Structure formats: structure tokens, C-alpha cells
Amino acid sequence: MYAAGGAVLYPWGDGTRVRVDHWDDAVAQGAHVARSMLHDLSMGEDPGPYRPVSGYSVSMYGSSLTGVGIRAPGTRARTETAAEGGLVTTFAESTGGVTGAVGWKATRAIQALRQGIIGA
């Protein structure tokens, strides 16, 4: 059985089930399902486990809050000052792999982190 979208609870590395209700992830999950099906039919490479990397942002009162990925189960948060003066919090697994990041007044820093997120 293959599925995508908000109805899906997919397994994280430790067996925890994760659900992401975001239209970007529903689209990405659909593409991942297609790659998985091709792999299962011996017509493509194994895409590995699905990992969410969609972005989101909001601007209020002259400040922006921008994020990518998720704070996955068991990750540790680390907050630093961004080059542009805001704050960036990354969420990393014990192996060091980043699963998500969120920034306040740090849009460029978050966009730069996007490519390093597990699954990107």
C-alpha cells in the first residue's frame, strides 16, 4: 500500500510515527511514493525513507519567522545568532544530521540550511 498527504503517519528512524500536514509535504510525499513504486518494480533507485523539507514563513510587525523541515522525535535544539542579526534554531539527531531549522529575522540563513536537511 502506498499513501501520501495528511492521512499518512510515516516512520522516523526510531520507529516513532510522524505526520506533517502541509501541502508542500503532500506534494513531496506523492513524488516520493512514485519513486518508491518504481524502485519496487525494479525500475528505479531506492529513494530511502521520506523526510520532510518543506518551508514555511510568516511576517508580523516587520519581523519574519522562517522554517524548513521539522523538529523530528529525539532531536536536540541549538540556537545561534545568524549573520544577518537574527536567531537560528536547528534541530539535529544524535548523529548530527539536521532535520529542521527555524529562524527569526534570519531568512537567508534558513534558506542556506535547507540543502543540508536530511532528505533534501
ChimeraX commands (.cxc) that place a marker at each C-alpha (Angstrom):
marker #1 position 0.00,0.00,0.00 radius 0.5
marker #1 position 1.26,3.47,-0.86 radius 0.5
marker #1 position -0.09,6.75,0.51 radius 0.5
marker #1 position 0.70,10.46,0.64 radius 0.5
marker #1 position -0.63,13.57,2.33 radius 0.5
marker #1 position -2.07,14.47,5.71 radius 0.5
marker #1 position -3.52,11.00,6.30 radius 0.5
marker #1 position -0.05,9.44,6.39 radius 0.5
marker #1 position 1.86,8.59,9.56 radius 0.5
marker #1 position 5.31,7.65,8.33 radius 0.5
marker #1 position 8.03,6.02,10.46 radius 0.5
marker #1 position 11.01,8.02,11.70 radius 0.5
marker #1 position 14.35,6.32,12.38 radius 0.5
marker #1 position 13.46,5.31,15.95 radius 0.5
marker #1 position 10.08,3.87,14.90 radius 0.5
marker #1 position 8.11,6.92,16.03 radius 0.5
marker #1 position 5.31,7.80,13.63 radius 0.5
marker #1 position 5.33,11.34,12.23 radius 0.5
marker #1 position 2.60,13.27,10.42 radius 0.5
marker #1 position 3.09,16.56,8.59 radius 0.5
marker #1 position 0.01,18.49,7.45 radius 0.5
marker #1 position 1.45,20.84,4.87 radius 0.5
marker #1 position 0.60,20.96,1.19 radius 0.5
marker #1 position 4.30,21.09,0.20 radius 0.5
marker #1 position 4.84,17.82,2.01 radius 0.5
marker #1 position 1.78,16.22,0.44 radius 0.5
marker #1 position 3.25,17.03,-2.99 radius 0.5
marker #1 position 6.72,15.80,-1.97 radius 0.5
marker #1 position 5.23,12.62,-0.50 radius 0.5
marker #1 position 3.41,11.93,-3.76 radius 0.5
marker #1 position 6.69,12.23,-5.68 radius 0.5
marker #1 position 8.40,10.01,-3.11 radius 0.5
marker #1 position 5.65,7.39,-3.45 radius 0.5
marker #1 position 6.16,7.38,-7.24 radius 0.5
marker #1 position 9.93,6.85,-6.81 radius 0.5
marker #1 position 9.23,4.09,-4.26 radius 0.5
marker #1 position 6.85,2.34,-6.63 radius 0.5
marker #1 position 9.40,2.50,-9.46 radius 0.5
marker #1 position 12.02,1.04,-7.13 radius 0.5
marker #1 position 9.67,-1.77,-6.06 radius 0.5
marker #1 position 9.12,-2.58,-9.74 radius 0.5
marker #1 position 12.93,-2.65,-10.31 radius 0.5
marker #1 position 12.65,0.46,-12.48 radius 0.5
marker #1 position 14.45,2.99,-10.30 radius 0.5
marker #1 position 16.75,3.66,-7.38 radius 0.5
marker #1 position 15.63,3.30,-3.77 radius 0.5
marker #1 position 14.60,6.79,-2.60 radius 0.5
marker #1 position 15.15,5.81,1.04 radius 0.5
marker #1 position 12.83,6.95,3.80 radius 0.5
marker #1 position 10.71,10.05,3.31 radius 0.5
marker #1 position 11.97,13.13,5.16 radius 0.5
marker #1 position 10.02,16.43,5.17 radius 0.5
marker #1 position 11.89,19.51,3.97 radius 0.5
marker #1 position 9.07,21.92,3.14 radius 0.5
marker #1 position 9.40,25.52,4.17 radius 0.5
marker #1 position 7.09,27.97,5.86 radius 0.5
marker #1 position 7.25,31.62,6.81 radius 0.5
marker #1 position 5.25,34.40,8.40 radius 0.5
marker #1 position 5.87,38.13,8.62 radius 0.5
marker #1 position 4.49,40.16,11.51 radius 0.5
marker #1 position 5.25,43.63,12.75 radius 0.5
marker #1 position 8.30,43.96,10.49 radius 0.5
marker #1 position 9.88,40.67,11.55 radius 0.5
marker #1 position 9.96,37.33,9.77 radius 0.5
marker #1 position 9.83,33.80,11.12 radius 0.5
marker #1 position 11.05,31.24,8.58 radius 0.5
marker #1 position 11.47,27.49,8.87 radius 0.5
marker #1 position 12.27,24.33,6.94 radius 0.5
marker #1 position 11.87,20.65,7.77 radius 0.5
marker #1 position 10.59,19.51,11.18 radius 0.5
marker #1 position 11.71,19.04,14.74 radius 0.5
marker #1 position 11.86,15.27,14.50 radius 0.5
marker #1 position 11.43,12.97,17.51 radius 0.5
marker #1 position 14.56,12.80,19.65 radius 0.5
marker #1 position 16.32,15.79,18.09 radius 0.5
marker #1 position 18.22,18.42,20.06 radius 0.5
marker #1 position 17.70,22.14,19.57 radius 0.5
marker #1 position 20.64,24.53,19.19 radius 0.5
marker #1 position 20.17,28.29,18.86 radius 0.5
marker #1 position 22.75,30.68,17.41 radius 0.5
marker #1 position 22.89,34.25,16.17 radius 0.5
marker #1 position 22.54,34.48,12.37 radius 0.5
marker #1 position 24.90,36.55,10.23 radius 0.5
marker #1 position 22.05,38.95,9.45 radius 0.5
marker #1 position 21.49,39.55,13.16 radius 0.5
marker #1 position 18.51,37.31,13.90 radius 0.5
marker #1 position 18.35,33.93,15.61 radius 0.5
marker #1 position 18.51,30.44,14.09 radius 0.5
marker #1 position 17.49,27.25,15.89 radius 0.5
marker #1 position 18.47,23.95,14.28 radius 0.5
marker #1 position 17.10,20.53,15.25 radius 0.5
marker #1 position 19.65,17.72,14.94 radius 0.5
marker #1 position 19.74,14.00,15.55 radius 0.5
marker #1 position 22.45,12.46,17.76 radius 0.5
marker #1 position 24.40,11.68,14.57 radius 0.5
marker #1 position 24.48,15.40,13.76 radius 0.5
marker #1 position 22.02,15.22,10.87 radius 0.5
marker #1 position 19.78,18.30,10.78 radius 0.5
marker #1 position 16.05,17.55,10.40 radius 0.5
marker #1 position 14.78,21.13,10.53 radius 0.5
marker #1 position 15.52,24.75,11.36 radius 0.5
marker #1 position 13.60,27.87,12.27 radius 0.5
marker #1 position 14.82,31.45,12.27 radius 0.5
marker #1 position 13.69,34.86,13.46 radius 0.5
marker #1 position 14.90,37.65,11.19 radius 0.5
marker #1 position 17.15,35.05,9.51 radius 0.5
marker #1 position 15.51,34.11,6.19 radius 0.5
marker #1 position 18.79,33.85,4.26 radius 0.5
marker #1 position 20.35,31.63,6.91 radius 0.5
marker #1 position 17.33,29.27,6.88 radius 0.5
marker #1 position 17.35,29.04,3.08 radius 0.5
marker #1 position 21.07,28.19,3.20 radius 0.5
marker #1 position 20.37,25.39,5.70 radius 0.5
marker #1 position 17.62,23.87,3.52 radius 0.5
marker #1 position 20.04,21.86,1.33 radius 0.5
marker #1 position 21.67,20.27,4.40 radius 0.5
marker #1 position 18.48,18.95,5.91 radius 0.5
marker #1 position 18.24,15.17,5.93 radius 0.5
marker #1 position 16.28,14.07,2.88 radius 0.5
marker #1 position 16.73,17.28,0.89 radius 0.5
marker link #1:1,2 radius 0.2
marker link #1:2,3 radius 0.2
marker link #1:3,4 radius 0.2
marker link #1:4,5 radius 0.2
marker link #1:5,6 radius 0.2
marker link #1:6,7 radius 0.2
marker link #1:7,8 radius 0.2
marker link #1:8,9 radius 0.2
marker link #1:9,10 radius 0.2
marker link #1:10,11 radius 0.2
marker link #1:11,12 radius 0.2
marker link #1:12,13 radius 0.2
marker link #1:13,14 radius 0.2
marker link #1:14,15 radius 0.2
marker link #1:15,16 radius 0.2
marker link #1:16,17 radius 0.2
marker link #1:17,18 radius 0.2
marker link #1:18,19 radius 0.2
marker link #1:19,20 radius 0.2
marker link #1:20,21 radius 0.2
marker link #1:21,22 radius 0.2
marker link #1:22,23 radius 0.2
marker link #1:23,24 radius 0.2
marker link #1:24,25 radius 0.2
marker link #1:25,26 radius 0.2
marker link #1:26,27 radius 0.2
marker link #1:27,28 radius 0.2
marker link #1:28,29 radius 0.2
marker link #1:29,30 radius 0.2
marker link #1:30,31 radius 0.2
marker link #1:31,32 radius 0.2
marker link #1:32,33 radius 0.2
marker link #1:33,34 radius 0.2
marker link #1:34,35 radius 0.2
marker link #1:35,36 radius 0.2
marker link #1:36,37 radius 0.2
marker link #1:37,38 radius 0.2
marker link #1:38,39 radius 0.2
marker link #1:39,40 radius 0.2
marker link #1:40,41 radius 0.2
marker link #1:41,42 radius 0.2
marker link #1:42,43 radius 0.2
marker link #1:43,44 radius 0.2
marker link #1:44,45 radius 0.2
marker link #1:45,46 radius 0.2
marker link #1:46,47 radius 0.2
marker link #1:47,48 radius 0.2
marker link #1:48,49 radius 0.2
marker link #1:49,50 radius 0.2
marker link #1:50,51 radius 0.2
marker link #1:51,52 radius 0.2
marker link #1:52,53 radius 0.2
marker link #1:53,54 radius 0.2
marker link #1:54,55 radius 0.2
marker link #1:55,56 radius 0.2
marker link #1:56,57 radius 0.2
marker link #1:57,58 radius 0.2
marker link #1:58,59 radius 0.2
marker link #1:59,60 radius 0.2
marker link #1:60,61 radius 0.2
marker link #1:61,62 radius 0.2
marker link #1:62,63 radius 0.2
marker link #1:63,64 radius 0.2
marker link #1:64,65 radius 0.2
marker link #1:65,66 radius 0.2
marker link #1:66,67 radius 0.2
marker link #1:67,68 radius 0.2
marker link #1:68,69 radius 0.2
marker link #1:69,70 radius 0.2
marker link #1:70,71 radius 0.2
marker link #1:71,72 radius 0.2
marker link #1:72,73 radius 0.2
marker link #1:73,74 radius 0.2
marker link #1:74,75 radius 0.2
marker link #1:75,76 radius 0.2
marker link #1:76,77 radius 0.2
marker link #1:77,78 radius 0.2
marker link #1:78,79 radius 0.2
marker link #1:79,80 radius 0.2
marker link #1:80,81 radius 0.2
marker link #1:81,82 radius 0.2
marker link #1:82,83 radius 0.2
marker link #1:83,84 radius 0.2
marker link #1:84,85 radius 0.2
marker link #1:85,86 radius 0.2
marker link #1:86,87 radius 0.2
marker link #1:87,88 radius 0.2
marker link #1:88,89 radius 0.2
marker link #1:89,90 radius 0.2
marker link #1:90,91 radius 0.2
marker link #1:91,92 radius 0.2
marker link #1:92,93 radius 0.2
marker link #1:93,94 radius 0.2
marker link #1:94,95 radius 0.2
marker link #1:95,96 radius 0.2
marker link #1:96,97 radius 0.2
marker link #1:97,98 radius 0.2
marker link #1:98,99 radius 0.2
marker link #1:99,100 radius 0.2
marker link #1:100,101 radius 0.2
marker link #1:101,102 radius 0.2
marker link #1:102,103 radius 0.2
marker link #1:103,104 radius 0.2
marker link #1:104,105 radius 0.2
marker link #1:105,106 radius 0.2
marker link #1:106,107 radius 0.2
marker link #1:107,108 radius 0.2
marker link #1:108,109 radius 0.2
marker link #1:109,110 radius 0.2
marker link #1:110,111 radius 0.2
marker link #1:111,112 radius 0.2
marker link #1:112,113 radius 0.2
marker link #1:113,114 radius 0.2
marker link #1:114,115 radius 0.2
marker link #1:115,116 radius 0.2
marker link #1:116,117 radius 0.2
marker link #1:117,118 radius 0.2
marker link #1:118,119 radius 0.2
marker link #1:119,120 radius 0.2
view
